[in-house]
Amino acid sequence: MASLEEPAYALLPEERAERDATRRARVDYAVMAWLNFFETGAGAGLTKFLPLFLAARGLDAAQVGAVLASTQVAKFAGGLVFGRVADATGGYKAVLLATNGAACAFALALTSLAAPWRSLRGLARVAAVAAVVDGQAFFGSSSGTLIDAIAVVNMAGGGASYGSLRLWAALGWGVAAVAIGRGVDAFGFSAIFVAFVAGTALASCVVAVLFNSPAAKTPAGAAAPAPAGRRWYAAGATPLYFLNFFVHGCLAAFVESFLLLYVASRYPDAPSWFLGLLVLVAALCECPVFFYSQRLLDRFGVRRLLVFAQGLFALRCAAYAFLPGRVDDERGFWYFLLLEPSHAVTFALMWSAAVEYARTAAPVERQGGAQALLRGVYYYIGVGAGSWVGGRIVKARGFHALYVAGAVGMAAWMAAWALLLRAWRPRPAAAALAPAEASTEVF
């Protein structure tokens, strides 16, 4: 007769392996969730309040746009460089820690205690500010890129979906934005950079203590990746999709780079914490979209979701253009809260579809480069170009013209992109090289 201490049922080797794999997946998910929370929260204030910081340093709208554009170029270069290094070495952890340290050093140089531009005037002052901001952007760019790459590699290995991980980033983004806005009201713009260093330090601790680089490796004896995988970005209609990410990023810059500056200049009584509240509302509305993004992708496909995001973005810009004229009130800034839930579609849904497209278009061993290219085309080249153009529009015509241009531009691009995709007829031989196209055909 079996003793009471003996288990009633001994696990088979396959069952024990499955149980251990499930536990490892849960630990990986928790690590990735905290990384997304701290890393994105660290950058929230830096991204959203940087235009206000630059304007407070005496830069006009065109100069603000030019500096924001140069930071996107620096981020693009850094993301590609460090993404390739991580792919080549498998050292995601080492690259993250090294670049985080350098980014923190540049961020501290932007505080009022350092401020190397303090004695300069005119264009020399603008150049000095841009140099420090660009240095921070170059090294800080790798964090989000590598975390996205780690997430999709983990997902390819049977982990959680990218969207469910990304909702933790949305929470970090929103919560930090309100807290940093409060800090700006109380302590000035240096609070932005101190908060960045604190959040990045927490993310670095998570990396150092809990994280093991999940770099995809080719098993011993397995065949090397097919040469065609190296040119995944040229297969099928992939170039048209990345062209869309670029155009969407250009127009998204009108919101991402200038919305808070628009509200602050139109409503001088709006406190900085309210500007953070706008970001928090948008981030909270992102969460359910990120959580259910995989179901939406499975149900509607990448292309339908991208088109839906385009259409709603055009309506969002039109509302920004005409709302202040309809609400002539010193406290009319509160009405902007009603528009921020649309960010859940115009960004969260679009970005989930974009990451999914890049994931399925590129082989697993090239996910670091694929996510760096996606982030670079949308954020760095697209948002960078849009920031420069947006700054010129604001200086010449004002914010109303900026958002009219955003609405008209996105509506025109939505029609043009649909025609381009309908006219695109990839050769049968090329179709096999683009697995992502199988789920994104004309609807």
Stockholm file with secondary structure:
# STOCKHOLM 1.0

chainA/1-443         MASLEEPAYALLPEERAERDATRRARVDYAVMAWLNFFETGAGAGLTKFLPLFLAARGLDAAQVGAVLASTQVAKFAGGLVFGRVADATGGYKAVLLATNGAACAFALALTSLAAPWRSLRGLARVAAVAAVVDGQAFFGSSSGTLIDAIAVVNMAGGGASYGSLRLWAALGWGVAAVAIGRGVDAFGFSAIFVAFVAGTALASCVVAVLFNSPAAKTPAGAAAPAPAGRRWYAAGATPLYFLNFFVHGCLAAFVESFLLLYVASRYPDAPSWFLGLLVLVAALCECPVFFYSQRLLDRFGVRRLLVFAQGLFALRCAAYAFLPGRVDDERGFWYFLLLEPSHAVTFALMWSAAVEYARTAAPVERQGGAQALLRGVYYYIGVGAGSWVGGRIVKARGFHALYVAGAVGMAAWMAAWALLLRAWRPRPAAAALAPAEASTEVF
#=GR chainA/1-443 SS CCCTTSCSSCCCHHHHHHHHHHHHHHHHHHHHHHHHHHHHHHHHHHHHHHHHHHHHTTCCHHHHHHHHHHHHHHHHHHHHHHHHHHHHHCCHHHHHHHHHHHHHHHHHHTSTTTCTTTTCCHHHHHHHHHHHHHHHHHHHHHHHHHHHHHHHHHHHTTCCCHHHHHHHHHHHHHHHHHHHHHHHHHHCTHHHHHHHHHHHHHHHHHHHHHCCCCCCCCCTTCCCCCGGGGGGGGSTTHHHHHHHHHHHHHHHHHHHTTHHHHHHHHCTTCCHHHHHHHHHHHHHHHHHHHHTHHHHHHHHHHHHHHHHHHHHHHHHHHHHHHHHHHCCCTTGGGGGGGTGGGHIIIIIIHHHHHHHHHHHHSCGGGHHHHHHHHHIIIIIIIIHHHHHHHHHHHHHHCHHHHHHHHHHHHHHHHHHHHHHHHHCCCCHHHHTTCGGGGGSCCC
#=GC SS_cons         CCCTTSCSSCCCHHHHHHHHHHHHHHHHHHHHHHHHHHHHHHHHHHHHHHHHHHHHTTCCHHHHHHHHHHHHHHHHHHHHHHHHHHHHHCCHHHHHHHHHHHHHHHHHHTSTTTCTTTTCCHHHHHHHHHHHHHHHHHHHHHHHHHHHHHHHHHHHTTCCCHHHHHHHHHHHHHHHHHHHHHHHHHHCTHHHHHHHHHHHHHHHHHHHHHCCCCCCCCCTTCCCCCGGGGGGGGSTTHHHHHHHHHHHHHHHHHHHTTHHHHHHHHCTTCCHHHHHHHHHHHHHHHHHHHHTHHHHHHHHHHHHHHHHHHHHHHHHHHHHHHHHHHCCCTTGGGGGGGTGGGHIIIIIIHHHHHHHHHHHHSCGGGHHHHHHHHHIIIIIIIIHHHHHHHHHHHHHHCHHHHHHHHHHHHHHHHHHHHHHHHHCCCCHHHHTTCGGGGGSCCC
//
